[in-house]
Amino acid sequence: MIGLFLLGAFQISCNTTNKEPEKPNFIFIYADNLGYGDIGCFGSKLHKTPHIDKMAKEGISLTTLYSSSGVCTPSRASLLTGCYAQRVDMHLNENGGWVLYPLSAQGLNPEEITIARLLKDHGYATACIGKWHLGDQPEFLPFHYGFDYFYGIPYSEDMVPSHNPSWPDLPLVQNNKVIEAPVDLTTTTKRYVKEAIRFITENENNPFFLYFPHNLPGSRKVPVVNDDFLGKSANSTYGDAIEEIDWSVGQIINTIMELGIEKRTMVVFTSDNGSPKGRAGSSGRGSNEPFSGAGYSTMEGGMRVPCVVQWPGTIPAGISNDELCTMMDWLPTFAFLAGAQTPRDRIIDGKNIWPLISGEKNAKSPHEFFSYYFMDQLQAVREGKWKLHLPLDNKYDGGDKYKYYGSSQLKLIDLTEDIKEEHNVSEQYPEVVNRLLQHAEKIRKELGDPQHKGEKVRSALYVKDPKPLTME
Ligand SMILES: [Ca+2]
């Protein structure tokens, strides 16, 4: 194990020869609303996911990876910028809702340095194939964030005119142009795979970054899957969607094997947030086991997501790591592996987690604390094994920050003993409570709360007169 790690470290840090160290390819496969317990290697008995399970067998499972939000837009902003969504002003939409909707005037600020921008500036070919959801106006399409190529839908697959008549038919976008509307969702995964294979094949001889955010299992009560998968799983259409995603993973892995580039390609599979389990109209069939809570919440089940990473010959096979890491850590980690610099002219919340991923002995989480935000409300903080649910006068529980949801009590949880977050041990550990309360105050000052804007935050970009994204 250690030998393999040293080999990996050598490959990426050796500057003693004339030859540049080889830059690895990165393939980041990101499911939408797939729960912790939805894949075989993370405990699902219902869904058959042989390809993802094989990745786990040949790579590493990260069992304590947090998305930095329980919902799409902030989670994606956070992944691509390496920052809390509050830091980059993508935690609320301009109307106080939680995600961007079609015709939103708001989008991720193109001045943010995304993973794609950073890698592109370092010689990588870059593509985003799948669901975007960081702005649907021309100023906000992936092209502006370092992606050479975009093929996919601009926001969630349930954002259609039947929900809101002012929204256009759900568009399929290629680069900056709508090529189909309404998009035929039964074939999107297959078409994404085809585009992904083309992109990988075209770039087999140069470093590339493929960001592959699926629109499955997604936000509908009944996910739209391909006929080849419909009715095949043991868990209704939801299970069919998970198995279609798994098929797509197999196609990607097969491609890099056939091209013989698997030893210089890191493949990550994860999800943007926990399964909403019926919230907001979505399917109730996902699993966040063994955790409590659903997506769109700050319970473990909402924010902890399954993650497997493979890179044969560099990452040891079949190991797992339970140190705390976050979706914000991919940017500094990829930067490190590509020989690039994590931006220094701004705060980046993520940390390089290569020591954890590469199986370095006794490697510890680089995070002292983790903050569980819901929109602009800090609801809990974690330090080591402790999670403190904060006392709040109006604890948000839905997508409208102006609604009254009721108050909540302070609750200290020992996550090593109480994964379902049921037993308040605050009275036994007053010093832990005090420390975490102090930390919460610091974070609120820095990243904001419902009453105050954060002191160390940047701004999203807002445009005037947003227009529907339609065919020309
Ligand atoms: Ca999501």
Boltz pocket constraint, residues with backbone or C-beta under 6 A from the ligand:
constraints:
  - pocket:
      binder: B
      contacts: [[A, 31], [A, 32], [A, 33], [A, 70], [A, 71], [A, 72], [A, 272], [A, 273]]
      max_distance: 6.0
